Amino acid sequence: MSYSIDFRRKVIFTIEEEGLSIRETAKQFRIGSASVSRWINQIEPKASITRQRKIDKSELIKDVEQYPDAYQKERAERFGVCQKAIWQALKKMGLTYKKTLRHPKADENTRQTFQQKNNSMKKKASILFLLMKVVFHTIPRGLTAIPRKVNGVLVSRTGELKEEQMLSALYWAQRCLLSDYLISILTAMFSMHGSPKSLSQYFLKTV
């Protein structure tokens, strides 16, 4: 039973004026003690929560078939519910939005072109990774010749000339049809770490 605001105020006024306890006041007005306690904290009644309208599944399916490209907000307005309710209903029913392309044929050509470029880049990336692996795992030599001594006597020098390393990098990069940007990266890497002769031999064995 819902009591009026005037009655609630009368109950609270009685507690304040007569100094009665909640239980005594509830007994006097023949109401529950919980109601009196609640009115002390909040005399105004809480706004009633409007329950969400139930969505008819068959009607929703018809709406999707009739308006396949409609926004969820538009469906929600037609069904008198919130947008989240539409989303949840579609998810439960296993219905998803299919994006229709304005120019399917033109878009298909675009997709194929992109796929071809993507496959080409993956191939180049694999080759670049292989070359990087060779550089960092098999050729730990620098730009300049490094003397190797045995018992204080110089017996040989290791390393290659910078010019030879750059030519080797460019050769393998162009052979693999890499872009100018990747070629520049390889040139720098080989110039810093590579040895073209050992690299060429290792690369041919690996491939």
C-alpha positions as CSV (number, residue, x, y, z in Angstrom):
1,M,0.0,0.0,0.0
2,S,1.3,3.4,-0.9
3,Y,0.8,6.2,1.6
4,S,0.3,9.9,0.7
5,I,3.0,12.5,1.3
6,D,0.7,14.3,3.8
7,F,0.3,11.1,5.9
8,R,4.1,10.5,5.9
9,R,4.7,14.0,7.0
10,K,2.2,13.5,9.8
11,V,4.0,10.4,11.0
12,I,7.4,12.1,11.0
13,F,5.9,15.2,12.8
14,T,4.6,12.9,15.5
15,I,8.0,11.4,16.1
16,E,9.6,14.8,16.4
17,E,7.0,16.5,18.5
18,E,6.1,13.6,20.9
19,G,9.5,12.0,21.0
20,L,8.2,8.6,20.2
21,S,10.3,5.7,19.0
22,I,9.9,4.2,15.6
23,R,8.2,1.2,17.0
24,E,5.8,3.3,19.1
25,T,5.0,5.5,16.2
26,A,4.3,2.6,13.9
27,K,2.0,1.0,16.5
28,Q,0.1,4.2,16.9
29,F,-0.5,4.7,13.2
30,R,-0.9,0.9,12.6
31,I,1.9,0.8,10.0
32,G,5.1,-1.1,9.7
33,S,8.3,0.0,11.5
34,A,10.2,-0.4,8.3
35,S,8.0,2.1,6.5
36,V,8.6,4.7,9.3
37,S,12.4,4.1,9.1
38,R,12.3,4.5,5.4
39,W,10.3,7.8,5.6
40,I,12.7,9.3,8.0
41,N,15.5,8.8,5.5
42,Q,13.4,9.7,2.5
43,I,9.9,11.0,2.7
44,E,9.3,11.2,-1.0
45,P,8.4,8.0,-2.7
46,K,10.9,6.5,-5.1
47,A,10.1,6.9,-8.7
48,S,8.7,3.7,-10.2
49,I,11.0,1.9,-12.6
50,T,9.3,1.3,-15.9
51,R,9.9,-2.3,-17.0
52,Q,11.4,-2.8,-20.4
53,R,8.9,-3.8,-23.0
54,K,9.4,-7.4,-24.2
55,I,10.6,-7.6,-27.8
56,D,8.6,-10.0,-30.0
57,K,11.2,-12.2,-31.7
58,S,9.1,-12.8,-34.8
59,E,8.5,-9.1,-35.2
60,L,12.2,-8.4,-34.8
61,I,13.1,-10.9,-37.5
62,K,10.5,-9.3,-39.9
63,D,12.0,-5.9,-39.1
64,V,15.5,-7.0,-39.9
65,E,14.3,-8.6,-43.2
66,Q,12.5,-5.4,-44.1
67,Y,15.2,-3.0,-43.0
68,P,18.5,-4.9,-43.2
69,D,20.6,-1.8,-43.1
70,A,18.7,0.0,-40.3
71,Y,20.6,1.3,-37.2
72,Q,19.8,-0.3,-33.8
73,K,18.6,3.1,-32.6
74,E,16.0,3.2,-35.4
75,R,14.8,-0.3,-34.5
76,A,14.6,0.6,-30.8
77,E,12.4,3.6,-31.6
78,R,10.1,1.3,-33.7
79,F,9.8,-1.3,-30.9
80,G,9.6,1.3,-28.1
81,V,12.7,0.0,-26.2
82,C,16.2,1.1,-25.6
83,Q,19.1,0.5,-28.1
84,K,20.7,-2.0,-25.7
85,A,17.6,-4.1,-25.6
86,I,17.7,-4.4,-29.4
87,W,21.4,-5.3,-29.4
88,Q,20.8,-8.0,-26.7
89,A,17.9,-9.4,-28.6
90,L,19.8,-9.6,-31.9
91,K,22.7,-11.3,-30.1
92,K,20.5,-13.9,-28.5
93,M,18.9,-14.7,-31.8
94,G,22.2,-15.0,-33.5
95,L,21.4,-12.1,-35.9
96,T,24.3,-10.0,-37.1
97,Y,24.6,-7.0,-39.4
98,K,26.0,-7.7,-42.8
99,K,27.7,-4.8,-44.3
100,T,26.5,-4.3,-47.9
101,L,28.9,-2.7,-50.3
102,R,27.8,0.2,-52.4
103,H,29.8,-1.1,-55.4
104,P,30.4,-4.8,-54.8
105,K,32.3,-5.4,-58.0
106,A,34.6,-2.4,-57.6
107,D,35.1,-3.4,-53.9
108,E,35.9,-7.0,-54.9
109,N,38.6,-5.7,-57.2
110,T,40.0,-3.6,-54.4
111,R,40.0,-6.5,-52.1
112,Q,41.9,-8.7,-54.6
113,T,44.5,-6.0,-55.2
114,F,45.0,-5.5,-51.5
115,Q,45.3,-9.3,-51.0
116,Q,47.9,-9.5,-53.7
117,K,49.9,-6.6,-52.2
118,N,49.6,-8.1,-48.8
119,N,50.9,-11.5,-50.0
120,S,53.8,-9.8,-51.7
121,M,54.7,-7.8,-48.6
122,K,54.6,-11.0,-46.5
123,K,57.0,-12.7,-48.9
124,K,59.4,-9.7,-48.8
125,A,59.1,-9.6,-45.0
126,S,60.1,-13.3,-44.8
127,I,63.1,-12.6,-47.0
128,L,64.1,-9.6,-44.9
129,F,63.8,-11.6,-41.7
130,L,66.0,-14.3,-43.2
131,L,68.6,-11.7,-44.1
132,M,68.5,-10.1,-40.7
133,K,68.9,-13.6,-39.1
134,V,72.0,-14.2,-41.1
135,V,73.5,-10.8,-40.2
136,F,73.0,-11.1,-36.5
137,H,73.8,-14.8,-36.0
138,T,76.5,-15.7,-38.4
139,I,78.6,-12.5,-39.2
140,P,79.9,-10.9,-36.0
141,R,82.4,-8.7,-37.8
142,G,82.6,-4.9,-38.1
143,L,83.5,-2.4,-40.8
144,T,87.2,-2.4,-40.6
145,A,89.7,-5.2,-40.8
146,I,90.3,-6.8,-37.4
147,P,93.8,-8.1,-36.8
148,R,94.2,-11.7,-35.4
149,K,97.4,-12.4,-33.5
150,V,98.9,-15.7,-32.3
151,N,101.5,-15.4,-29.6
152,G,101.8,-11.7,-30.4
153,V,102.4,-12.3,-34.1
154,L,99.9,-10.9,-36.6
155,V,98.9,-13.8,-38.8
156,S,95.7,-12.6,-40.6
157,R,93.0,-10.0,-40.8
158,T,89.3,-10.6,-40.8
159,G,86.4,-8.4,-42.0
160,E,85.5,-6.9,-45.4
161,L,85.6,-3.5,-46.9
162,K,82.6,-1.2,-46.5
163,E,82.2,-0.8,-50.2
164,E,81.9,-4.6,-50.7
165,Q,79.4,-4.9,-48.0
166,M,77.2,-2.2,-49.5
167,L,77.3,-3.8,-52.9
168,S,76.4,-7.2,-51.4
169,A,73.5,-5.7,-49.5
170,L,72.1,-4.0,-52.6
171,Y,72.6,-7.1,-54.7
172,W,70.6,-9.4,-52.5
173,A,68.0,-6.8,-51.8
174,Q,67.4,-6.1,-55.5
175,R,67.4,-9.8,-56.3
176,C,64.6,-10.3,-53.7
177,L,62.7,-7.4,-55.3
178,L,62.6,-5.4,-52.0
179,S,61.5,-1.8,-51.9
180,D,64.0,1.1,-51.8
181,Y,63.3,1.7,-48.2
182,L,64.1,-1.9,-47.2
183,I,67.2,-1.8,-49.5
184,S,68.4,1.2,-47.5
185,I,67.9,-0.6,-44.3
186,L,69.8,-3.7,-45.5
187,T,72.6,-1.5,-46.8
188,A,73.1,0.0,-43.4
189,M,72.8,-3.3,-41.6
190,F,75.3,-5.0,-43.9
191,S,77.6,-2.1,-43.7
192,M,77.7,-2.3,-39.9
193,H,77.7,-6.1,-39.4
194,G,77.8,-8.0,-42.7
195,S,80.4,-9.9,-44.6
196,P,79.3,-10.3,-48.3
197,K,81.2,-13.5,-49.1
198,S,80.1,-15.5,-46.0
199,L,76.6,-14.0,-46.3
200,S,76.2,-15.1,-49.9
201,Q,77.4,-18.6,-49.2
202,Y,75.1,-18.9,-46.2
203,F,72.1,-17.4,-48.0
204,L,72.5,-19.8,-51.0
205,K,72.7,-22.8,-48.7
206,T,69.6,-21.7,-46.7
207,V,67.5,-21.0,-49.7
